[in-house]
Amino acid sequence: MIKVEQQPQFIQVTLSNNSINPLSRSWQQALQGLLETLEQQAGDNAAAPIVQINFDASKADFQLEHLAALARQQAPDCMQLLASYHGLLRRLERLPIPVVAILEGAVSGHAWGLALACQRRYALGAGSYSLPQASLGITPCGGALVRTGRLLGLQAALPLLLDGSACDSATALQLGLLHGITADRAALTGLLQQYRQAGTPLRQPWDEKMPALPGGAIDSPANLAFLQLAPARLRSRHAAPAPAEQAILCALAEGMLVDFDTAVLIESRYFCQSAIAFQA
């Protein structure tokens, strides 16, 4: 599930994509153990190493297995699990040592959601990155929707979330979802050394004192005009109602009106709503 290798200047963590599941207690326990190890490293070592998180894509990520039994009466438990997972990812992205996601091949769903919680993201060559949940009838969870919106802004984030289409490395870099692309690990090692030598904690954009949303605030004239037409555009996409797409639009727009942690709570509510509707 999680493999940790201690190296002189790096802690190399490998995660199996198909084990990453925000609603799995065993996955959360494994992530909790990893965080305790990393927090101890940060506290014990004045020259703490960089954390490299690698994603093992040899097995496909799954999206629906853990929703098969989600009924309305289980919504409170679902919300509690998501709140616990959110707390774990917040600890990860607030570590005082650099946490860098190393991405190879296809990284999607929950794995990409976790990568977005890493302080920096670098692709090794060609790759693809996506949140395909809407195409399956559910919404992203675990903060993936909120982080995408905070990184891209309303109008750029919504098509990716609705279509579930994959970005290649070059597109993800241009959008700001990646911080760089390297050809091989040797080049990557040299680049990461710069973070280690800087010795200053890395911060996510939403943890800055006055974070600015790309594309402007939700109540800017351009975004208000976009939102006025968005419901009609959603209805025109499908002959039948698409509850997950409606939930994504609402979660994204409402979340941009509040602070980051409250936005993730809103996202979780819409996720549970869409997952229950998926079972109906």
C-alpha positions in Angstrom: 0.0 0.0 0.0 2.7 2.5 1.1 6.5 1.8 0.7 9.0 4.1 2.3 12.7 4.1 1.5 15.1 6.3 3.4 17.9 7.8 1.4 20.7 10.2 2.4 18.9 13.3 1.1 15.4 12.0 0.2 12.6 10.1 1.7 11.1 8.1 -1.2 7.5 7.1 -0.8 5.7 4.9 -3.3 1.9 4.7 -3.2 -0.1 2.1 -5.0 -2.7 3.9 -7.1 -5.4 1.3 -6.6 -5.1 1.5 -2.8 -5.8 5.3 -2.5 -9.3 5.5 -1.3 -10.6 8.4 0.9 -13.4 6.3 2.2 -11.2 3.4 3.3 -10.2 3.2 7.0 -7.3 0.9 6.2 -5.9 3.5 3.7 -6.4 6.3 6.1 -4.5 4.3 8.8 -1.6 3.7 6.4 -1.5 7.4 5.5 -1.6 8.3 9.2 1.4 6.1 9.8 3.3 7.7 6.9 2.5 11.2 8.2 3.7 10.3 11.7 7.0 9.1 10.2 7.4 12.3 8.1 6.5 14.6 11.0 9.1 12.9 13.1 11.7 13.3 10.4 10.9 17.0 10.1 11.2 17.5 13.8 14.4 15.4 14.4 16.5 16.6 11.5 17.5 20.2 11.1 18.4 19.5 7.5 15.4 17.3 6.8 15.3 15.6 3.4 12.8 16.1 0.7 9.8 13.8 0.5 9.4 12.3 -3.0 6.0 10.7 -3.5 5.8 8.3 -6.4 2.6 6.8 -7.7 2.6 3.2 -8.8 0.2 3.0 -11.7 0.8 -0.7 -12.5 -2.7 -1.3 -11.3 -5.6 0.9 -12.4 -7.2 3.3 -9.9 -10.8 2.4 -9.0 -13.7 4.8 -8.4 -16.9 2.8 -7.7 -16.1 -0.2 -5.6 -16.4 1.6 -2.3 -19.7 3.2 -3.3 -21.5 0.0 -4.0 -23.1 -0.1 -0.5 -23.4 3.7 0.1 -27.0 4.3 1.2 -28.7 7.4 2.5 -28.4 6.3 6.2 -24.6 6.0 5.7 -24.2 9.7 4.7 -23.0 10.7 8.2 -20.3 8.0 8.2 -19.3 9.1 4.7 -19.0 12.7 5.9 -16.9 11.7 8.9 -14.5 9.6 6.8 -14.1 12.5 4.3 -13.4 14.9 7.2 -10.8 12.6 8.6 -9.1 12.2 5.1 -9.2 16.0 4.7 -7.3 16.4 7.9 -4.7 13.9 6.8 -4.1 15.7 3.5 -3.9 19.1 5.3 -1.1 17.6 7.4 0.6 16.4 4.3 0.6 19.7 2.5 1.6 21.7 5.6 4.7 19.6 6.4 7.7 21.8 7.1 9.8 19.8 4.7 9.3 19.8 0.9 6.8 17.2 -0.4 7.1 16.6 -4.1 4.9 14.4 -6.2 6.8 12.5 -8.9 4.3 11.6 -11.7 4.8 9.0 -14.4 2.2 7.6 -16.8 -1.5 8.0 -16.1 -2.5 9.4 -12.7 -6.2 9.8 -12.3 -9.0 9.9 -9.7 -8.1 9.6 -6.1 -4.4 9.3 -6.9 -4.4 12.6 -8.8 -6.4 14.1 -5.9 -3.6 13.2 -3.5 -1.0 14.5 -5.9 -2.8 17.9 -5.8 -2.2 17.9 -2.1 1.5 17.7 -2.5 3.4 21.0 -2.3 5.0 20.5 -5.8 4.2 18.2 -8.7 6.7 17.2 -11.4 6.2 14.9 -14.4 8.8 12.5 -15.6 8.3 12.7 -19.3 4.9 12.2 -20.9 1.9 11.5 -18.7 -1.8 12.2 -18.2 -3.8 13.5 -15.3 -7.6 13.4 -14.8 -10.6 13.4 -12.4 -13.0 11.1 -14.4 -15.6 10.9 -11.6 -18.3 12.9 -13.4 -18.3 10.5 -16.3 -19.1 7.7 -13.8 -22.0 9.6 -12.2 -20.3 10.9 -9.0 -18.2 14.0 -8.0 -14.6 14.2 -7.0 -14.0 14.2 -3.3 -11.1 14.4 -0.8 -10.5 18.0 -1.7 -9.7 17.2 -5.4 -12.5 19.4 -6.7 -11.6 22.3 -4.4 -7.9 22.2 -5.2 -8.5 22.1 -8.9 -10.8 25.2 -8.6 -8.2 27.0 -6.5 -5.4 26.3 -9.0 -7.3 27.0 -12.2 -10.2 29.3 -11.4 -13.9 28.7 -12.1 -14.0 28.8 -15.9 -10.9 26.8 -16.5 -11.6 24.1 -13.8 -15.2 23.4 -14.7 -14.7 21.8 -18.1 -12.0 19.5 -16.7 -14.2 18.4 -13.8 -17.3 17.9 -16.0 -15.7 16.1 -18.9 -13.2 14.1 -16.8 -10.8 14.4 -19.7 -7.1 13.8 -19.2 -4.5 16.6 -19.5 -1.1 15.6 -20.9 2.0 16.9 -19.2 2.5 19.9 -21.4 -1.1 21.0 -20.9 -1.0 20.4 -17.2 2.1 22.5 -17.0 0.6 25.3 -19.0 -2.5 25.3 -16.8 -0.5 25.4 -13.6 -1.4 21.9 -12.4 2.3 20.9 -12.7 5.4 22.8 -11.6 7.7 21.2 -14.2 8.5 18.4 -16.5 11.9 16.5 -16.5 13.3 14.0 -18.9 14.8 11.7 -16.3 15.4 11.2 -12.6 19.0 12.6 -12.8 17.6 15.9 -14.0 14.9 15.7 -11.4 17.4 15.1 -8.6 19.3 18.2 -9.5 16.1 20.3 -9.5 14.9 19.0 -6.2 18.3 19.8 -4.6 17.4 23.4 -5.0 14.4 23.0 -2.7 16.5 21.3 -0.1 19.2 23.9 -0.2 16.6 26.7 0.1 15.6 25.3 3.5 12.3 27.2 3.5 8.9 25.5 3.9 6.7 25.3 0.7 3.2 26.6 0.9 0.1 25.8 -1.2 -1.5 28.9 -2.8 -4.7 28.5 -0.6 -2.5 28.8 2.5 -1.2 32.2 1.6 -2.6 35.1 3.6 -4.4 36.7 0.7 -4.7 34.1 -2.0 -6.0 35.3 -5.4 -8.2 33.1 -7.4 -7.1 32.5 -11.0 -9.6 34.0 -13.4 -10.9 36.4 -10.7 -13.2 36.2 -7.7 -16.4 34.3 -8.0 -18.4 37.5 -8.0 -16.4 39.2 -10.7 -18.5 40.3 -13.7 -17.0 37.7 -16.0 -17.6 34.8 -13.6 -21.1 36.0 -12.7 -22.0 36.1 -16.4 -20.5 32.6 -16.8 -22.6 31.3 -13.9 -25.8 32.7 -15.3 -25.4 30.6 -18.4 -23.9 27.5 -16.8 -27.1 25.7 -15.8 -28.5 26.0 -19.3 -25.2 24.7 -20.7 -25.3 21.7 -18.4 -28.9 20.9 -19.5 -27.8 21.0 -23.1 -25.0 18.4 -22.6 -27.4 15.5 -21.9 -30.9 14.5 -22.7 -31.5 13.2 -19.2 -30.6 15.0 -15.9 -27.0 14.7 -14.8 -27.0 15.1 -11.0 -23.2 14.7 -10.7 -22.5 17.6 -13.1 -25.0 19.8 -11.3 -23.3 19.0 -8.0 -19.9 19.7 -9.4 -21.0 23.2 -10.6 -22.6 24.0 -7.2 -19.7 22.7 -5.1 -17.2 24.6 -7.2 -19.0 27.9 -7.2 -20.1 27.7 -3.6 -16.7 26.7 -2.4 -15.1 29.8 -4.0 -17.2 32.0 -1.7 -15.6 30.6 1.5 -12.3 29.6 3.0 -10.5 26.5 1.8 -11.5 24.1 4.6 -15.1 25.1 4.5 -15.0 24.6 0.7 -13.9 21.0 1.2 -16.8 20.5 3.6 -19.2 21.7 0.9 -17.5 19.4 -1.6 -17.9 16.5 0.7 -21.6 17.2 1.1 -22.1 17.2 -2.7 -20.1 14.1 -3.0 -22.3 12.2 -0.6 -25.4 13.5 -2.3 -24.2 12.4 -5.7 -23.0 9.0 -4.5 -26.4 8.3 -2.9 -28.1 9.5 -6.1 -25.8 7.1 -8.0 -27.3 4.2 -6.0 -30.9 5.3 -6.5 
